[in-house]
Amino acid sequence: MGSGNSPCASCKLLRRRCAKDCIFAPYFPSDDPQKFAIVHKVFGASNVSKMLQELPIHQRADAVSSLVYEANARVRDPVYGCVGAISYLQNQVSELQMQLAVAQAEILCIQMQHEPSVAAAIPNPQQIMEFQEQNNNNNELTHHHHHHHQYLNFAAASSSNVIHDSLSRETFFGHDMVS
């Protein structure tokens, strides 16, 4: 039974007597009826009851918390639910990572203009590839080295493209960043 003598939120909504061993009572208190109402609307009381009964008691509170979150997300976005929210956040992270890479490339270009010795110390993609080939000739190529090799080739190509795109963009907008 819920707090005091009042039935839990689920029994109150379902208009039934709240037994002492009610599976919902510990997780859906009578003072928060909306919490059960939204879970019931999305998942159904019977399904929630079955889910909770199949879980060990120490995992039930987390499961209810997850069900409440997922039900709220499903009400906000009936098609995608919390997958839509996750996808949106992943896209934001990707966009911010790209903006960061562009900003870092722009900083590097500015530093290279002001300090010619820095530019000479940074290997170009060709130098990186030559170094990798020397390493590959000296060491036996293992699966791990193969992935490392692919990563370095990708990193060299990516940073080269970002710097090139960054320079093109700066020139395009009328800034004379390249000497």
RAHU-V834515 format. One record per pair of residues at least 12 apart in sequence whose C-alpha atoms are under 7 Angstrom apart, sorted by the first residue. I is the first residue (numbers start at 1). J is the second residue. If there is no record, write none. Layout:
BEGIN
i: <I | I>
j: <J | J>
END
This chain:
BEGIN
i: <1 | 1 | 1 | 1 | 1 | 2 | 2 | 2 | 6 | 7 | 8 | 8 | 8 | 8 | 9 | 9 | 9 | 9 | 9 | 9 | 10 | 10 | 10 | 23 | 27 | 27 | 35 | 38 | 38 | 39 | 39 | 39 | 42 | 70 | 102 | 102 | 105 | 105 | 105 | 106 | 106 | 125 | 125 | 129 | 132>
j: <18 | 19 | 20 | 22 | 25 | 25 | 29 | 30 | 30 | 30 | 25 | 28 | 29 | 30 | 28 | 29 | 30 | 32 | 33 | 36 | 24 | 28 | 36 | 49 | 61 | 64 | 68 | 71 | 72 | 67 | 68 | 71 | 71 | 82 | 162 | 166 | 162 | 163 | 166 | 163 | 166 | 156 | 157 | 153 | 149>
END
